[in-house]
Amino acid sequence: MDTSLQVAFAPLALEPKNFTVGDTIRVTASFLYTVGADTSVTVQAGPYHYIAGILDRIGSCFGKTEVSLPKALTPTEKQFTIDFTLKAQDGIAAGTYGLLVEIPGTDFNVKQDGVLVVAAAPSMWGALVPLIFLGLMVGMVSMMAPMMKEEAE
């Protein structure tokens, strides 16, 4: 019984796309495989960038899925989907990242630089500042109104 696994990923040809921290991204991919017996593999996907020339996976953002591979003695295509979230805490910051799809523990991976353009998540302060300013203005007017009324009399 042959239990070897031979996987060939197709090269990625994605256009850069804009995302925001907190977004969930769905990756749909496929590969060709041959196996002598029914088996399964774990496939994962997520963002990466380079630090001092070394590929750095943003591990807290990676998603993974188990892909079942029925016995196939001739190259057979397998399609799958993986979801991952661009997490801010211990994760990703605004910037441009690559996309990596891989089978951990093997040499089988495909990546493309500069595909994920990530913007910072909207700040809570950005929404609160106008409300705070409005509240201060209303408060000042309500404090000034009695003083102006006294001066007018």
C-alpha positions in Angstrom: 0.0 0.0 0.0 1.5 3.3 -1.1 0.8 6.1 1.4 3.0 8.8 -0.2 1.6 12.2 -0.8 2.6 14.3 -3.8 1.1 17.7 -3.9 1.7 20.5 -6.5 0.2 23.9 -5.8 -0.6 26.1 -8.7 1.1 29.5 -8.6 -0.9 32.4 -7.2 -1.8 35.3 -9.5 -3.9 37.5 -7.2 -4.4 41.3 -7.4 -3.8 43.3 -4.2 -7.0 43.8 -2.3 -7.8 46.1 0.6 -8.9 44.8 4.0 -9.3 46.2 7.5 -8.0 44.8 10.8 -10.8 42.6 12.1 -11.9 41.4 8.6 -12.4 37.6 8.0 -10.9 36.5 4.7 -12.0 33.4 2.8 -9.3 31.7 0.7 -10.4 29.2 -2.0 -7.6 27.2 -3.4 -6.9 23.9 -5.2 -4.1 21.5 -5.7 -3.3 18.3 -7.6 -2.5 15.2 -5.6 -1.9 11.4 -5.8 -2.2 9.0 -2.9 -2.3 5.2 -2.7 -4.9 5.2 0.1 -7.6 7.5 1.6 -6.0 10.1 3.8 -6.3 13.7 4.9 -4.0 16.7 5.3 -4.2 19.9 7.3 -3.9 23.0 5.1 -3.4 26.5 6.5 -3.5 30.0 5.1 -2.7 33.4 6.4 -0.7 36.6 6.1 3.1 37.0 6.2 5.7 39.6 5.8 9.5 39.7 5.9 11.6 40.8 8.8 15.3 41.2 8.1 14.8 39.1 4.9 13.2 36.2 6.8 9.6 35.2 6.1 7.5 35.9 9.3 4.1 34.3 9.5 1.5 36.3 11.4 0.5 33.1 13.2 -2.3 34.4 15.3 -4.2 35.3 12.0 -3.7 31.9 10.3 -6.7 29.7 9.6 -6.6 26.0 8.9 -8.8 23.2 7.6 -8.6 19.4 7.3 -8.8 18.3 3.7 -9.8 14.7 2.9 -8.0 13.1 0.0 -9.7 10.0 -1.4 -7.4 7.4 -3.0 -6.2 8.7 -6.4 -3.4 7.0 -8.5 -3.6 9.7 -11.2 -3.3 13.4 -10.5 -6.6 14.6 -9.0 -7.7 18.1 -8.2 -8.8 18.9 -4.7 -10.5 22.3 -4.0 -10.9 23.7 -0.4 -11.7 26.9 1.5 -10.0 28.3 4.5 -11.2 31.3 6.6 -8.8 33.5 8.7 -9.3 36.7 10.6 -7.0 39.7 10.6 -6.7 39.9 14.4 -5.3 43.1 16.0 -4.4 41.8 19.4 -1.0 39.9 19.1 -1.7 39.9 15.3 -1.6 42.2 12.4 -1.1 46.0 12.1 -1.8 48.3 9.2 0.5 47.5 6.2 0.9 45.3 3.2 1.3 41.5 3.6 1.7 38.5 1.5 -0.7 35.4 1.4 0.7 32.0 2.3 -1.1 28.7 1.7 0.7 25.7 3.0 0.6 22.1 4.3 2.5 22.4 7.6 5.4 20.0 8.1 6.0 19.6 4.3 7.7 21.6 1.6 4.4 22.2 -0.1 3.4 25.9 0.0 2.5 28.7 -2.3 2.9 32.4 -1.4 2.5 35.8 -3.1 3.9 39.0 -1.7 1.9 42.3 -1.5 -1.6 40.8 -1.8 -3.2 41.9 1.5 -3.3 45.7 2.0 -4.5 46.1 5.6 -5.8 49.3 7.0 -6.1 50.0 10.7 -9.4 49.2 12.4 -11.6 52.3 12.9 -10.8 53.8 16.3 -13.4 54.1 19.0 -12.0 57.6 19.6 -12.7 58.6 16.1 -16.4 58.2 16.7 -16.4 59.6 20.3 -14.5 62.9 19.7 -17.3 64.6 17.8 -19.8 63.5 20.5 -17.5 64.7 23.3 -17.0 68.1 21.5 -20.8 68.4 21.1 -21.4 67.6 24.8 -18.8 70.2 25.9 -20.4 72.9 23.7 -23.9 72.1 25.1 -22.5 72.3 28.6 -20.8 75.6 28.0 -23.9 77.1 26.5 -26.0 76.0 29.4 -23.5 77.5 31.8 -23.2 80.8 29.9 -27.0 81.3 29.4 -27.8 82.2 33.0 -24.8 84.6 33.2 -25.8 86.3 29.9 -29.4 86.5 31.2 -28.3 88.2 34.4 -26.2 90.7 32.4 -29.1 91.5 30.1 -31.3 92.4 33.1 
